[in-house]
Amino acid sequence: MHNWDDIDSLLDDQDPTPSTVVPTFATTMTPTPIASKLASKIVASNDRLFFISWQQNQTSRREWHLVQLQLDSSMSLNPTCLHDGRFLVYFLICHPKDRQLHPQNQRWWLEYHAASTVARLHQGDYQLLRPDSHSAIYAKENQLHPFCQWVNLLHDKVYLHGPFDFATINGRKTKDRINSTDWTQLLAAKPKYDDAAPVLNMRPFTGLQFSRNFHTAVPDASVHARVMATQFFHPEIYMTQSL
């Protein structure tokens, strides 16, 4: 049996085979769910991924983001989350080498940041850790924190699509790819966000890219500006902040 983590460490961004088919997509927007249905779907979901429309502080612009709901933390800090829809989510970001690829071939990893002791960012780079069984431990040991926010998933302006799980490709459950059907739902929700929608009318690849580097620092002025304009706290002091 193959150890996929070991394979990931040896291969870097292999060139996969182009698909001969350019898929077509329907465009029906996912309606915002009611609390009871959303709660049951969240509990049943394995990866608890969502597309949301997020408005940065002091701006009117709304941007779509891929986030992962943190159910245990949300219930601990806001016991009524399954009723009021207010959840803590971690933001994921596209691997910089994949930005020009078809969305279903892109790798989406947690967006980590090094935070100061007063819980404000002090570095401009964001950090990427290849998702595997060691990444959470490594992040804690190196004081890296996922960019996280409280969002109301019952709010029609926030909710775009979800929950859904990472894609399964060639019988292998991935830790960072998104199904084309989920990208289609994001495209259909374009009236709810102002930035560019995913481009789906290109030819995807068959196969997977692999990443040799486990930890990568990525400079990005737009990410730095976005995070610096946002309240960003260490997880351990969330309890002292009002919801």
C-alpha positions as CSV (number, residue, x, y, z in Angstrom):
1,M,0.0,0.0,0.0
2,H,1.3,3.4,-0.9
3,N,2.1,6.0,1.8
4,W,0.7,9.1,0.1
5,D,2.4,11.5,2.5
6,D,5.8,10.0,1.5
7,I,4.9,10.3,-2.2
8,D,3.9,14.0,-1.6
9,S,7.3,14.7,-0.1
10,L,9.2,13.3,-3.2
11,L,7.2,14.7,-6.1
12,D,6.6,18.4,-6.9
13,D,4.0,19.7,-9.2
14,Q,4.0,16.9,-11.8
15,D,2.4,17.9,-15.1
16,P,-0.9,15.9,-15.3
17,T,-2.6,14.8,-18.5
18,P,-5.0,17.2,-20.1
19,S,-8.6,16.0,-20.2
20,T,-10.2,15.8,-23.6
21,V,-13.6,17.0,-22.3
22,V,-14.4,20.6,-21.4
23,P,-17.4,20.2,-18.9
24,T,-20.5,22.3,-19.1
25,F,-22.4,23.3,-16.0
26,A,-25.9,24.3,-14.9
27,T,-26.3,27.5,-12.8
28,T,-28.9,27.1,-10.1
29,M,-28.0,29.0,-6.9
30,T,-28.1,27.1,-3.6
31,P,-30.7,28.6,-1.4
32,T,-29.8,29.7,2.1
33,P,-30.9,26.8,4.4
34,I,-33.0,27.1,7.5
35,A,-31.3,26.4,10.9
36,S,-32.5,22.9,11.4
37,K,-31.5,21.7,8.0
38,L,-28.2,23.4,8.1
39,A,-27.4,21.9,11.5
40,S,-28.2,18.4,10.4
41,K,-26.0,18.8,7.3
42,I,-23.1,20.2,9.3
43,V,-23.2,17.3,11.8
44,A,-23.3,14.8,8.9
45,S,-20.5,16.3,6.9
46,N,-16.9,15.1,7.3
47,D,-15.0,18.1,6.1
48,R,-17.6,20.9,6.7
49,L,-16.4,23.1,3.8
50,F,-18.4,26.2,2.8
51,F,-18.2,28.9,0.2
52,I,-19.1,32.2,1.8
53,S,-19.4,35.8,0.8
54,W,-17.3,37.9,3.2
55,Q,-17.2,41.6,3.6
56,Q,-14.0,43.1,4.9
57,N,-14.2,45.7,7.7
58,Q,-15.0,49.3,6.5
59,T,-15.6,48.3,2.9
60,S,-18.7,47.5,0.9
61,R,-17.0,44.9,-1.3
62,R,-17.9,41.3,-0.8
63,E,-15.5,38.5,-1.8
64,W,-16.1,34.8,-1.9
65,H,-13.9,32.5,0.3
66,L,-13.5,28.8,0.9
67,V,-13.7,28.1,4.6
68,Q,-13.8,25.1,6.9
69,L,-16.3,25.2,9.8
70,Q,-14.8,24.4,13.2
71,L,-17.7,22.7,14.9
72,D,-16.2,21.7,18.3
73,S,-14.7,25.2,18.8
74,S,-17.9,26.9,17.7
75,M,-20.1,24.8,20.1
76,S,-17.6,25.4,23.0
77,L,-17.5,29.2,22.5
78,N,-21.1,29.7,21.2
79,P,-23.3,26.9,22.5
80,T,-26.3,28.2,20.4
81,C,-24.4,28.0,17.1
82,L,-26.5,25.3,15.6
83,H,-29.6,27.5,16.2
84,D,-28.3,31.0,15.5
85,G,-25.9,30.0,12.6
86,R,-22.9,31.8,14.0
87,F,-19.8,29.6,13.6
88,L,-16.0,29.9,13.8
89,V,-14.4,29.1,10.4
90,Y,-10.9,28.7,9.1
91,F,-10.0,30.3,5.8
92,L,-8.4,28.2,3.0
93,I,-6.4,29.7,0.2
94,C,-5.4,28.5,-3.3
95,H,-1.8,27.3,-3.7
96,P,0.0,30.1,-5.5
97,K,1.2,27.6,-8.2
98,D,-2.3,26.6,-9.0
99,R,-4.0,30.0,-9.6
100,Q,-4.1,29.6,-13.4
101,L,-5.4,26.0,-13.4
102,H,-9.0,24.8,-13.7
103,P,-10.5,25.1,-10.2
104,Q,-11.0,21.4,-9.8
105,N,-7.2,21.0,-10.2
106,Q,-6.3,23.6,-7.6
107,R,-5.0,22.8,-4.2
108,W,-6.7,24.7,-1.3
109,W,-4.7,24.7,1.9
110,L,-5.3,26.4,5.3
111,E,-4.1,30.0,5.4
112,Y,-1.7,30.2,8.4
113,H,-0.2,33.3,9.9
114,A,2.5,33.9,12.5
115,A,0.9,36.0,15.3
116,S,2.4,38.2,18.0
117,T,1.9,37.7,21.7
118,V,-0.8,40.5,21.7
119,A,-2.7,38.5,19.0
120,R,-2.1,40.9,16.2
121,L,-0.3,40.0,13.0
122,H,3.3,41.0,12.8
123,Q,4.5,39.4,9.5
124,G,3.4,40.1,6.0
125,D,3.8,36.6,4.6
126,Y,1.1,34.0,5.0
127,Q,2.2,30.4,5.6
128,L,1.2,27.2,3.8
129,L,1.5,23.7,5.3
130,R,0.9,20.7,3.1
131,P,-2.2,19.1,4.7
132,D,-1.3,15.8,6.3
133,S,-1.5,14.2,9.8
134,H,1.4,16.3,11.1
135,S,0.4,19.7,9.9
136,A,-1.7,20.7,12.9
137,I,1.1,19.6,15.4
138,Y,3.7,21.5,13.4
139,A,1.6,24.6,13.3
140,K,1.1,24.6,17.0
141,E,4.9,24.0,17.7
142,N,5.8,26.9,15.4
143,Q,3.1,29.3,16.6
144,L,1.2,29.4,13.3
145,H,-2.5,30.2,13.5
146,P,-5.1,29.7,10.8
147,F,-6.8,32.9,9.7
148,C,-10.3,32.5,11.3
149,Q,-13.5,34.6,11.7
150,W,-17.0,34.3,13.1
151,V,-19.6,34.1,10.3
152,N,-23.3,33.8,10.3
153,L,-24.1,31.0,7.9
154,L,-27.9,31.6,8.1
155,H,-27.4,35.1,6.7
156,D,-28.4,35.3,3.0
157,K,-25.6,37.7,2.2
158,V,-23.0,35.3,3.7
159,Y,-24.0,31.8,2.8
160,L,-23.2,30.7,-0.8
161,H,-22.9,26.9,-0.7
162,G,-22.2,24.0,1.7
163,P,-21.4,22.0,3.7
164,F,-19.5,19.8,1.3
165,D,-16.4,17.6,1.5
166,F,-13.1,17.5,-0.3
167,A,-13.1,15.7,-3.6
168,T,-12.4,12.0,-4.2
169,I,-10.3,11.6,-7.3
170,N,-9.5,8.1,-8.9
171,G,-10.9,6.5,-5.7
172,R,-8.6,8.5,-3.4
173,K,-10.1,11.0,-0.9
174,T,-8.1,14.2,-1.3
175,K,-7.3,16.7,1.5
176,D,-7.3,19.8,-0.7
177,R,-9.3,19.5,-4.0
178,I,-12.9,20.7,-4.6
179,N,-15.4,18.9,-6.8
180,S,-16.5,20.6,-10.0
181,T,-20.2,20.4,-8.8
182,D,-19.3,22.6,-5.8
183,W,-17.4,25.1,-8.0
184,T,-20.6,25.2,-10.2
185,Q,-22.6,26.3,-7.1
186,L,-20.1,29.1,-6.4
187,L,-20.4,30.3,-10.0
188,A,-24.2,30.3,-9.7
189,A,-24.0,32.5,-6.6
190,K,-22.1,35.3,-8.5
191,P,-24.8,37.9,-7.7
192,K,-23.8,37.6,-4.0
193,Y,-20.1,38.6,-4.4
194,D,-18.1,41.3,-6.2
195,D,-14.8,39.6,-7.1
196,A,-14.2,37.3,-10.1
197,A,-16.1,34.1,-10.3
198,P,-14.2,30.8,-10.9
199,V,-13.5,30.1,-14.5
200,L,-15.0,26.7,-15.4
201,N,-15.0,26.8,-19.2
202,M,-11.4,25.7,-19.5
203,R,-10.1,22.2,-19.8
204,P,-9.3,20.4,-16.5
205,F,-6.5,17.9,-16.0
206,T,-6.8,14.3,-15.1
207,G,-4.5,13.3,-12.3
208,L,-3.0,15.2,-9.3
209,Q,-0.2,17.6,-8.6
210,F,2.1,16.8,-5.6
211,S,4.1,19.1,-3.4
212,R,7.6,18.5,-2.2
213,N,7.7,21.5,0.3
214,F,5.9,20.9,3.5
215,H,6.1,24.5,4.8
216,T,6.1,27.5,2.4
217,A,6.0,31.3,3.3
218,V,4.1,33.2,0.6
219,P,4.3,37.0,0.3
220,D,1.0,38.6,-0.8
221,A,0.2,42.2,-0.3
222,S,-3.5,41.7,-0.8
223,V,-3.7,39.0,1.8
224,H,-1.7,41.0,4.3
225,A,-4.0,44.1,3.8
226,R,-7.1,41.9,4.2
227,V,-5.9,40.3,7.4
228,M,-4.5,43.5,8.9
229,A,-7.9,45.2,8.4
230,T,-9.6,42.4,10.4
231,Q,-9.7,41.4,14.0
232,F,-7.5,38.3,14.3
233,F,-7.0,36.7,17.7
234,H,-5.3,33.7,19.1
235,P,-7.8,30.8,19.6
236,E,-7.1,30.9,23.4
237,I,-8.5,34.4,23.8
238,Y,-11.7,33.9,21.8
239,M,-13.5,33.3,25.0
240,T,-12.7,36.9,26.1
241,Q,-14.2,38.4,22.9
242,S,-17.8,39.1,22.4
243,L,-19.7,37.2,19.7
